Amino acid sequence: MVETFFAQMCDQFNLKRNYAKSYEGLAVRLASKLSSMSILHWINHLNGKN
């Protein structure tokens, strides 16, 4: 289940090519992508969807 989640996230948010120029930029991009994915899962949970 975890591997599937990370594979979906890599495909949806194109994590392998992030074009960050610094570590801080990479951290901000990853944080924003992870938080958006968490919000999407939370919305699906509220609506009774998997």
Buried (B, 14 or more C-beta within 10 A) or exposed (E): EEEEEEEEBEEEBEBEEEEEEEEEEEEEBBEEBEEEBEEEEEEEEEEEEE
